[in-house]
Amino acid sequence: MRAVIEKVKLPTEGRIIAISDVHANLPYLRGLLDKLRLQDEDTLVFCGDLMEKGGYSLETLRYVMRLSQERRVLAVQGNCDCWQNSIYRATGRSDMYTKQYLLSNGAGWGPGLLAQMCGEIGFGISESMDMNEFRREISAAFGPEFDFLEALPHVILTDHYVFVHGGIPKGRPEEWDSWDCMKNDDFLGQGRSFNRWIIVGHWPVVLYGGDTVCANPIIERERKIISIDGGCVLKDDGQLNALIIPHNGSEDFAFEHYDRFPVRTVKTAQAGSEKSAYIRWGDNLVRILERGEEFSRCMHIRTGYVLDILTKYLYGESGDVRCNDCTDYVLPLEPGDRVSVVEETSRSCLVKHNGVTGWYGGELL
């Protein structure tokens, strides 16, 4: 399917605020918007993946629909948003995928948009469900929701900025495929540069890091790419980011973020790690060397690096297993630093400081 590119003239007044990868976390979206203190002249741009994986897909969609009636809101489709294709342009293959997704409870993440729609109208999800009947009933009950998604472009093109979920495909714009715009993995890692700012989500920024974990937006000034997905819902220490452009044409970028971790104060200083590792999705195979109740000694298979991992982060009892994203990085902290507490253990606390996740072994106030 060819990508839909919408050309937009942004106003000269007001901030342009880009938010990506809400992933149905409506409490985080509300919290972030409260922190932003929106003004009437502001423009909100949602860079895709409003839904799925979190618990509020239908509510989040309706919230953004209402928001778009109350203020200036732009949005592009993400690869987790385009369910209208499965309703309006269904094929045998898409019906098979949709049914499997419903039966798998959102691929293990929990009920997504379609499942929540089924629950609202009392449509039973089962192996024997008739997909023609499913599409008739869902489309009849949720026409405004699907029409809203149908109207979303895949790319928003402005004089200074391009907003897209995954990234800009190679080739001429008239040849771009919609899926390649929505799901363009590792966009920053492709080594490309542009003559106007490309603002993307989709690939959590933590996946671009080295041996430390940072969830703040990445601004590549020489290449004119900004990646803003803070790992909301997907990462245990994730946050919902907003890129703030003070006015149209500005490159004086700032950002705000929201999470719900309790904030505490560092009492005693500690030095940072000289050596650390960050084990992340896609490269998270480890060997359990010694399993413990709270922590387990493990070796990262690819690098041979040995570290302690929270046992609850391991997807298996022994041998070679996958694990949640994890790090043994010790943060350099000073008394008075404010940190967000992600995990409290008998040894130390996993905390975030200025978007960077690591361990703190001292006392928190």
MARLUM-676064 format. One record per residue: x, y, z of N, C-alpha, C, CB in turn. Coordinates in steps of 0.1 Angstrom, whole numbers, plus 5000, padded with zeros to 4 digits. Last residue first. Glycine has a CB too. Layout:
BEGIN
XYZXYZXYZXYZ
...
# end
This chain:
BEGIN
516650955507515751025516514351045510516351165519
518650665505517750755498516850825508516850685487
521950555508520650585514519950685506520850625529
523550365481523550445493522050455498524150575491
523750245457523850155468523750235482525150085468
522050245426522550325437522550245450521650455438
522350165391522150125405522750225415522849985407
520550325364521650255370521350225384522950335368
519450515335519150405345520450345350518250305339
518950845327519850735327519550635338521350785328
517251065331516950975320517850855319517051045307
518351185354518351255341518251165329519751335340
518350875367518851015370519051085356520151015379
516650605381516950685369517350825374515750695360
517650295398517150435397517350495384517650525409
517550035419517650065405516950195403517149955395
519250015449518050055442518450075427517450175448
520649725467520649855462519349895455521849885453
520049485481521349525479521449675476521949455467
517349425482518049425495519449475493518149275500
515849675461516249545464516949545477517149485453
513549855441514149845454514549705458513349915465
513350005410513349885417514049905431513949765409
513150285403512450185395512350055402513350155382
512950605415513250465419512450365411512950445434
514650885403513350805403513650655405512650825389
516451125422516351015413514950945414517450905418
518251415427516951355427516851245417515851465424
521051485447520551445434519151385436521551355427
521951515473520951615468520451585454521551745468
525251395467524151425477523251535472524751465491
525651245435526051335445524851365455526551475439
526650965414525651055421526251135432524450965426
526950755388527750855396526750955401528850935387
525450435389525350575385526350665393523950625387
526550135376526450215388526450365385527550175399
525149885355525750025356525550085370525250115345
524149655348524849655361525549785363525849535362
520849605334522249665334522849645348522149815331
518349475311518949495324520349555323519049355332
515349365297516449455296517049485310515949595290
514749015306514349155305515549245302513549205317
516148735289515948815301515348955297517248835309
516348385280516148525277515948605290515048555266
518748135287517448185288517448335283516848185302
520447835293520447955284519048005283521047935270
520047715326520647705313520647845306519847605305
516847765343518247725343518747725328518547585349
514347885342514847835355516347805355514147715360
513248185325513548035326514248005339514447995314
513648465319512448385314512848235314512148435300
514448695345514848585337513648505332515748495345
513648885363513848935349514248815340514949035348
513748775388512448795382512548845367511548885390
516448805394515948675390514548685383515848585402
518449055382517349025390516648895385516249145390
521748955376520549005371519448965380520248935357
525249025377524048975384522849045378524249015399
527448915350526849015358525648955366526249135350
529948885325529248815337528648935346530148725345
530248855290530248945302529348875313529649085298
530148725266530848655277530848735290532148615273
528748825245529948895249530748815259529649025254
526548645240527348705229528648755233526448815222
525548565266526148475257526948535246524948395250
526348685297525748725285526448645274525948885282
525848495326526748535315526048575303527848425313
524848555360524548515346525748565337523248575341
523448505391524748525384524548475370525948465391
520548655402521148535397522448585389520248455388
518748775431519648795420520248665415520748895424
516848635447516648775443517448815431516948875455
517548365448516148405450515848545445515848395465
519748265421519448305435518048345436520348415439
521748045402520448105404520248135419519348015399
524548085384524148055397522848125400525248095408
524448105356525548045362525247995377526748135362
522448115329522348125343523548045349521048075348
523248295301523348165307523348185322524648095302
521148495278522148485289522148335294521848575301
520148705253520348565257521448555267520648475244
519548945241519248925256519348775260517948985260
519249115219520549055223520549015237521649165220
516649185217517349145205518649085207517449265196
516749405245515949325235516649305222514549395233
519949415262518649465257517949375248518949595250
522149485287521649375279520149415275521649245287
524849675292523349685291522949575282522949835286
527549685316526849625304525449665304527049475303
530649845326529249805328528749745315528349915332
533250005343532849905333531449865336533849785333
533250195362534250205351533950115340535650175357
530350355376531050235371532150265361530050135365
530750635398530150555387530950445383529850645375
530650685433531350695420530650605410532850655422
528250855454528950735449529550755436527850615449
527251035484527751025470528250885467528951125468
524051005501525550995501526050975486526050875509
521351065495521951115507523551115506521551035519
519151155469520451085472521051155485521451095461
515651155472516851235472518051145476516751355481
513051035449513751045462515051115460513850905468
510050965433511251045433511751065447511051185426
508450675419508650765430509950835430508450695444
507350675385508250625395508450725407509650595389
505850735363505150735376506050675387503950645376
506850975339506750845344506150845358508150765344
507451195312506551155323506751005326505151195320
509351475299508951335300508051315312510251245301
510351715274509751685287509451535287508451765290
512851895257511951785259511451785273512651655255
513852115230513852075244512951955245513352195253
515752275204514852165209515052145224515152035201
516052495184516352505198515452405206516052645204
515352535159516152415162516652415176517352405152
512352665145513352665155514052525155512752695169
510252645127511552675122512652675132511452815116
507752735150508052675137509352735132506952705128
508952705184508252775174508652715160508352925174
510152525202509452645207508652715197510552735212
509452185203509952285194509352425197509752245179
509851915223509352055223510052145214509252115238
508951585226509951675220509251815219510451625206
508151395252507651495244508751575239506551575251
508051045263508751165260507951265251510051135253
507450835289506850895277507451035275505250905279
509750575298509050705301508450745288510050805306
510750255314510450345303509750475308509550275294
511750055329512150185333511750295323513650195336
510749835314510349845329510649985334511149745337
509449905282510549895291510149915305511749995287
506949945270507849835266508949805275508349865252
505750175284505150035284506149925281503950035275
508050375267506750375275506050235273505850485271
510350435254510150295259508950285268511350245267
510650685242511250655255510950525262510750765265
511250785211510550675218511250645231510350555209
512550975195511851025207511150915215510951125204
515051105174514350985178513850995193515250855177
515751305148515451305162514551185165514651445167
518151415125517251305129517051315144517751165125
520351545111518951605112517951495115518651685100
522951495112522151415103520751465102522251275106
523851675131524551675118523651595108525951605119
522251625153522151745146522751745133522851855155
520251405167521451395158521451515149521451265149
519051355197519051455187520351445179518851595193
517051135214518351145208518251245196518851005202
515251165245515351175231516751185226514451295226
516050935272515851065267515951075252516751175273
516850695284515550705277515150835271514450655287
519750515285519250645286517950655278520250755281
522150295298520750305294520250455296519850205302
525350185286524450255296523050275290525050385300
526850085266526750005278525950075289528149985283
525050245242526150145244525950065256527450215244
521750285226522850315236523950215235522350325249
519650225211520750285204521950305213520350415198
517650145228518250035220519450095212517249985210
516650365239517550285247518250185239516850225259
514650455222516050515221517050435229515950655226
512750215204513050285217514550335217512850185229
511450295174512550215180512950285193513750215169
508950475173509050325169510150255176509150315154
509650785160509450705172509850565169508050715178
511051085146510550945145510350895160511450855137
511551345124511251315138510451185139510451435145
513951505106513051385105512851345120513751265097
514551825093514451735105513451625103514151825117
516151825061515151885070514951775082513751915064
518051685048518051835047516951905055518051875033
519751405063518551465056518751625056517251435063
521451085063521251225067520251295058522651295066
521950745076521450845066521350985072520050805062
522650525091523750615086523250715076524750535079
520950345104521150335089522150425083519750345082
520450385130521550305127521850285112521350175133
518050525131519250595134520450525129519350635149
516250305126516350415117517650495119515150505118
515550045135516950095137517150215127517849985134
512849975113513649945125515050005124513749795126
510150095105511450115099512450105110511550255092
507050095101507949995108509250005100507349855107
505950305087505450275100506450185108504150215100
507250305062507150435070506850405084506150525064
506750055053508150095055508250225062508850095042
503950065050504549975061505950015064504449835057
503750225027503250275040503850195052501650255041
506450285005505450195010505050235024505950045010
507250534982507250484996506150394999507350605005
507050654958507250514958507250454972508550474950
506950924961505850864955505950714954505650924941
509550974972508350974981507150904974508051114985
512150754960511350874958510050864967510950884944
514450594984513750614971512850734971512850494969
513950465017514750515006513950524994516050425004
511550585042512150485033513150545023511150395026
511850735072511650765058512350655050512250905054
510250585101511350645094511050665079512650575095
508150525119509350445119510550515112509050325111
506450775118506550685130507950605130505450575130
507151115112506850975107507150885118507650945094
507451435102506951355113506551225107505851425121
509751675093508951555088508651475100509751475077
510252025092510151905099509351795092509651925114
510052255077511252235084511352095090511352335095
507552255063508752325057510052285063508552475058
506351915066506252055068507552115062506152095083
504551615063505651695057505451845059505851665042
503851325078503451465078504751545074502951515092
502950995067504051095069503351235069505051085057
500650865068501750795072502950885074502150685062
497551015080498550985070499750905076499151125064
494350915090495650945094496650925083496050875107
491850815083492250955078493650995082491251055084
491650575096491750575082492250705076490350535075
491250665122492450595119492750595104492450455124
488650765119489650845124491050795120489550865139
487250535111487350645102488450745106486050715100
487350385135488050335123488250445112487350215117
485750555151487150525155487950475143487150415166
483250565138484050685140485550655143483450775151
482450275138482750355126483650475128481550385119
481950075156483050165158483450235146484250085164
479749915149479749975162480850085164479949875173
480349835123479049905126479149975139477949805125
482749705127482749825118481449905121482849795104
481949485143482949585148482849715140484349525147
480149355126479749405139480649515144479549295149
481749285104480449365102480049425115479349265098
483849145115484149275108482849355106484749255095
482448915125483249005134483449145127484648935136
481448805102480548865112481248955121479848745120
483848735090482948825083481948885093482148745072
484848555109485548675107484648775099486848655101
483348375134483148405120483748545117481648395115
485048175158484448305154484448325139485148415161
486347955168485247935158484548065153484247835163
487948045188488547975176487547965165489147835180
486648365199486848215200487448165187485548145203
485148625215486348585208486548435210487548665212
481948765212482748665218483948625209481948535220
480949095219481248995208482248895213481849065195
480149305235479849165238480049065227478449165243
481049555231479749515224479349375227479849535209
483349565246482349665248481049625242482849795242
484849345236484349345250483249445252485449365260
485549435211484749315212484049315226485549185210
487249645219485949675211485049555212486249705196
489249505230488449595238487149635232489349715242
490149375207489649295218488849385228490749225226
491149585192490049505187489349425198490449415176
493149695210492049775205490849685201492449865193
494149425232494349555225493049615220495249525213
494649255262493749295252494049425246492349305258
498249165265496849195270495949245259496949295282
500549075255500549205262499249235268500949315251
500348835241500848825255500848955262502148775255
499148905217500548845217501148855231501348925207
496548965226497449075222498849025222497249185231
495648705231495548805241496548915238495748755255
495548525211496748525219496748635229497948535209
493148585198493148455206494448455215493148335197
493848815184492848815194492948695204491448825188
495848705167496148815176495148825188496348945169
494248525152495348475161495748585171496548435152
492648715139492048615148493148555158491448495140
494548855124493648925134493148825144492548995127
495548655107496448725117495648785128497348825110
493248585093493948485100494848545111494848395091
492748825080491748775090492448665098490548705082
494948855064494848945075493748895085494349085070
494548635046495748635054495548735066496948685046
492148715034492248585041493348585051492248465032
491749065041492148955032492048825040493548975025
490249385044490549255049490849155038489449195058
489949665046490649595035491049455038491849685030
488549735069488149795056488749725044488449935056
489949585089488449595088487949635075487949695099
492549605086492049465088490549465088492549415102
492849875084493149795072492549655074494649785070
492449965109491349985099491649905087491250135096
494649925124493649825124492549845114493149805138
497250065128496550055115495549945114497550045104
498850095150497550165149496650125138497950315148
501349985151500349935161498949995160500949945175
502750135133502449995130501549925139503749915129
501050455132502150365136501850225132502550385150
500050745114499850605118501150535122499150525107
500251075128500550975118500250835123501950995113
498551385136499051245139499351165127497951175148
497851695152498251615140498651485144499351695132
495751925166496351795167496651735154495451705176
494652205181495352165169496152035172496252275164
491652115201492852185198493552135185493852185210
489351965201489452075210490652165207489552025224
489451755184488351845182488451965191487051765186
491651615194491751675181490551765177491851565170
490651515218491651615218491751695205492951555222
488951315208488351425215489351545215487951395229
491051145198489951195190489251315195488851085187
492351085222493051165211492051215201494151085204
490350935235490951055241491551145231491951015252
490050725217488950815219489450945226487850755227
492550595221492150645208491050745209491650525200
492450545249493450635243493050685230494850565243
490350355249490250485257491250585252490450465272
491450145234490250215230490050345237489050125232
493850085250493850125236492650195232494049995228
494950055277493850145274493750185259494050275283
497149905285495849855289494649945284495749845303
499749845260499249895273497849855275499450055274
499649705235500649675246500249725259502049725242
497949965216498449825218499549825229499049775205
498350295203497650185209498550065210496450155201
499850495191498950535202498550415210497750615197
501850485170501750385181501050435193503050325185
502650825161502350685159502450595171503150635149
503351085168504151025158503950865158505651045161
501251365171501451225176502151145165500151155180
501651685179501851595168502151455174503051635159
500051985187500451855192500551765180499351795202
500752325189500352215180500952085185500952245166
499552605208500352495206499852395196500552415219
497652805214498452815201499352695199499252945202
496652735239495752725227496552735214494752845227
499052535257498352665254497552645241499452775253
499652285282499352325268498652455267498452215261
501452175302500652295303500352355289501352405312
503051955304503352045293502552175294503051975280
501951815325503351875327503551975316504451765327
499651715312499551815324500851885326499151735336
500751545293500151675289499951765300498751635282
501751345311502651425303502051555298503151345291
499351245322500351305330501351395323501151195338
498151145299497451255306498451325315496351205315
500050955292499751055283499051175290498851005272
499850785315501150855312500850975302502150755306
497150695313497650775325498950845322497750675337
497250555288496550685289496950755302495050655289
499050375270499250415284498650555287500750415288
499050295244497850275252498050295267497350125251
501450385234501250245236500150215246502450165240
502850615227502050605239501750465243500750695238
504650685206504650555213504050555227506150495214
505451035209505350905201505250785211506550895192
504951375203504851265213504651135205503651285222
505951705199505851575193505851465203506951555182
504752025196505151925206504851785200504251945219
505452345189505152225182505652115191505852215168
504152645203505052535203504552425194505252485217
503352955187503052845195504052735193501752785191
503153085153503053105168502852965174501953205171
502953005127504253075131504253085147504353215125
501652675120501552815123502852875128500452835134
502652465092502552495106502452635109503752435113
501152315067501752445070501552475084501152555061
501751985054501052075064501852205066500952005078
501051715034501751845035501051935044502051905021
501051375039500251495041501151625043499251485053
501151085022502051195027501151315027503251215018
500650745025499950875024500850985030498550865030
502350495007502250585018501450705015503650615023
500650224991501450344990501250435002501150414977
500849885000500050005000500950125000499050005012
# end
